[in-house]
Amino acid sequence: MEIVSKWLNYTILDNPIRDLLWFGGIIGLSILIRRGLSFTISRTIYRFIKNESGDIPLAEFVRLTRRPFELLITLGMIYLAFSHLVVPKQWDWMTSKKFGGLVLIQNLFFTLLGAAIGWLGIRIIKFAALIFKQKAATTPTPLDDQLVPFFKDIAIILWTLTSFFVILHKVYEVNVWALITSLGIGGLVIALAARETLENLIASVAIMLERPFVIGDSIVLDKISGEIEQIGFRSTRVRSDDGSLITVPNRLMTTQALENVTQRSYRRAKYYVRLSFNTPPETIAQIVKDIRLHLESNYLTNSKIPMVRLETLAENSLDILVIYHVHSSIWRVFMETREEINFKIIEIVHEHGATFAYPNRNLFIKETIEN
C-alpha cells in the first residue's frame, strides 16, 4: 500500500498522479455518458412540455436539443476535470488577473459555454415554432401560418445578438452599451453594405401588413408560377407547378407585378369550335343552342352568361366562338371542367351529324395537248 500511495503522490508538472488519474477518468467518463445523459435530460424536459407539444414526438425534441446538451455536458466535465489540476509554477500562468495563457484558456472556455447556451436557445426556439406552426394549421385563416416562420426568424436573430453581447460583456468585459452607441457612427456604412438585406426586411414587413398573398396562394411572378409555401424573414419560398422549390427575395415580391391567381373568383375559357363548310345552317344553329344550354346547366359555368356564337366564316371552317367562366380559382378544377365541356361539345357535334373542319387545299392540274 505504501508503494501505491507513494506512486499516487508522485508529481508530474506539479500535479500528483492521483489528480492526473482523476482528470483522465472524468474526461473518459464524459465521453461515455454524454450521449445517454443528454438524451435523459431532453426526455425529462419533454415530459414537462408534452401537453403543449401536441403531435410533435419526443424524437423531434431530442433531435433538436441532444447535441447542444452534449456540448454543455462535455464543457461541464472538462471544467470539473481541470479543477483537479494546477498550472505548473514555471509556466507563470498562476493568475488569471493578468494577460497570459490562463486568461486565454478561461476566455475560450466561457466563450464556448456561452455559444453552447446560445445554440441550445436557438434549438428551443425552433421547437417552439413547430408547436405554434402545428396550432396555426388548425385555424381557418392562413395569416398565422406565415407569421410563425417570420417571428421564428426574428426570435433567432434577437437571441443570437443577445448571446453575442452577453459573451462580450461577461467574458471580455466589453462595455456593450458604449459599443452599441458607437455602432451608430458606422450605421450608414453598415446600412449600405447590407442594403439588400434591409430591403428584404422592409419588404417582409410590407408583405405581413398588406398581405398581397398568404401561404397556400397560387401566384404568377415574372416567369415564376406556383404556390406560396413559406414566407420568411428574408425570402419567400414558392413551389413551382413542376414541383421545384424556388426561393425569391422578398424585395422582388413587392417591387414586381405579382398576380395572385387564388384571389380570382373565376377562370375564363375562350376557344373556337371549327366546323366543316358543308355543315347546314340549321345544324350549326342547333349545335350553338345545345352548347349554350349545357353551359347554362353546369353549376360551375352558369354564374356568368356564356357566349356561344357563330363568329367567323374562315378560309377552311365555320368558327363558333365559345366563352365561359368557371366559378373556381383552383387550376385543377378549371381544367377538369374544361375537359368535361370539351367532351360534351364533341358529343353534340357528332349527334347532329356534323364534322370538325381541318385544313384542306384544292389542287387543279392543267393538261396541255401537244399537236
Residue pairs with C-beta under 8 A, 6 or more apart in sequence:
7 17
8 16
8 17
8 18
8 21
9 16
9 17
9 18
10 16
10 17
11 17
12 20
13 88
14 86
14 87
14 88
14 89
15 85
15 86
15 88
19 84
19 85
20 85
22 81
22 84
23 81
23 82
23 84
23 85
26 77
26 80
26 81
26 84
27 77
27 78
27 81
29 77
30 73
30 74
30 77
30 78
30 81
33 73
34 70
34 73
34 74
34 77
35 66
35 70
37 69
37 73
38 65
38 66
38 67
38 69
38 70
38 73
39 62
39 66
41 65
41 69
42 58
42 61
42 62
42 65
42 66
42 69
43 58
43 62
45 61
45 65
46 53
46 58
46 61
46 62
52 131
53 61
53 127
53 131
54 131
54 134
54 135
55 134
56 127
56 130
56 131
56 134
60 127
60 130
61 127
64 123
64 124
64 126
64 127
65 120
65 123
65 124
65 127
67 119
68 116
68 119
68 120
68 123
69 120
71 112
71 116
71 119
72 113
72 116
72 117
72 120
75 109
75 112
75 113
75 116
78 109
79 109
87 93
87 94
87 102
91 101
92 100
93 100
93 101
93 102
94 102
95 102
96 102
96 103
96 106
107 171
107 172
110 167
110 170
110 171
111 167
111 171
114 163
114 166
114 167
114 170
114 171
115 163
115 167
117 163
118 159
118 160
118 163
118 164
121 159
121 163
122 156
122 159
122 160
125 152
125 155
125 156
125 159
126 152
126 156
128 152
129 148
129 149
129 151
129 152
129 155
132 144
132 148
133 145
133 148
133 149
136 144
136 145
136 147
136 148
137 145
142 214
142 215
142 216
142 217
143 211
143 214
145 214
145 215
145 216
146 208
146 214
146 215
146 228
146 230
146 231
147 208
149 230
149 231
149 232
149 233
150 204
150 208
150 231
150 232
150 233
153 232
153 233
153 234
154 233
157 233
165 176
165 179
165 180
168 174
168 176
168 179
169 175
169 176
183 190
191 198
196 249
196 251
197 234
199 251
200 233
200 234
200 235
200 249
200 250
200 251
201 233
201 234
201 250
202 251
203 249
203 250
203 251
203 253
203 254
203 255
204 231
204 232
204 233
204 234
204 250
206 254
207 213
207 231
207 236
207 250
207 253
207 254
208 231
212 253
212 254
212 258
212 260
213 219
213 228
213 258
213 260
213 262
214 228
214 231
215 228
215 229
215 230
215 231
216 227
216 228
216 262
217 227
217 228
217 260
217 261
217 262
217 263
218 225
218 226
218 227
218 228
218 260
218 261
218 262
218 329
218 331
219 225
219 226
219 227
219 228
219 238
219 258
219 259
219 260
219 261
219 262
220 258
220 259
220 261
221 238
221 248
221 252
221 253
221 256
221 257
221 258
221 259
222 256
224 238
224 240
224 246
224 248
225 240
225 241
226 238
226 239
226 240
226 241
226 244
226 246
227 238
227 239
228 236
228 237
228 238
229 237
229 238
229 239
229 245
230 236
230 237
231 237
231 250
232 250
234 249
234 250
235 247
235 248
235 249
235 250
236 247
236 248
236 250
236 253
237 245
237 246
237 247
237 248
238 245
238 246
238 247
238 248
239 245
239 246
240 246
261 329
261 331
262 329
263 329
264 329
265 327
265 329
266 303
266 304
266 325
266 326
266 327
266 328
266 329
267 325
267 326
267 328
267 329
267 331
267 334
268 323
268 324
268 325
268 326
269 322
269 323
269 324
269 325
269 326
269 334
269 338
269 341
270 321
270 322
270 323
271 322
272 311
272 312
272 319
272 320
272 321
272 322
273 287
273 291
273 319
273 320
273 322
273 345
273 349
273 356
274 314
274 316
274 317
274 318
274 319
274 320
274 356
274 357
275 284
275 287
275 317
275 318
275 319
275 320
275 349
275 354
275 355
275 356
275 357
276 317
276 318
276 354
276 355
276 356
276 357
276 358
277 316
277 317
277 318
277 357
279 318
279 354
279 355
283 352
283 353
283 354
284 310
284 318
284 320
284 354
285 310
286 352
287 320
287 348
287 349
287 352
287 354
288 308
288 309
288 310
288 320
290 348
290 351
290 352
291 308
291 320
291 322
291 344
291 345
291 348
292 306
292 308
294 341
294 344
294 348
295 301
295 302
295 306
295 308
295 324
295 341
296 302
296 305
296 306
298 337
298 341
299 327
300 326
300 327
300 328
300 333
300 337
301 324
301 325
301 326
301 327
301 337
301 341
303 325
303 327
304 324
304 325
306 322
306 323
306 324
306 325
307 321
307 322
307 323
307 324
308 320
308 321
308 322
308 323
309 320
309 321
310 318
310 319
310 320
310 321
311 319
311 320
311 321
312 318
312 319
312 321
313 319
316 357
316 358
316 359
316 360
317 357
318 357
322 345
324 341
326 333
326 334
326 337
326 338
328 334
328 337
349 355
349 356
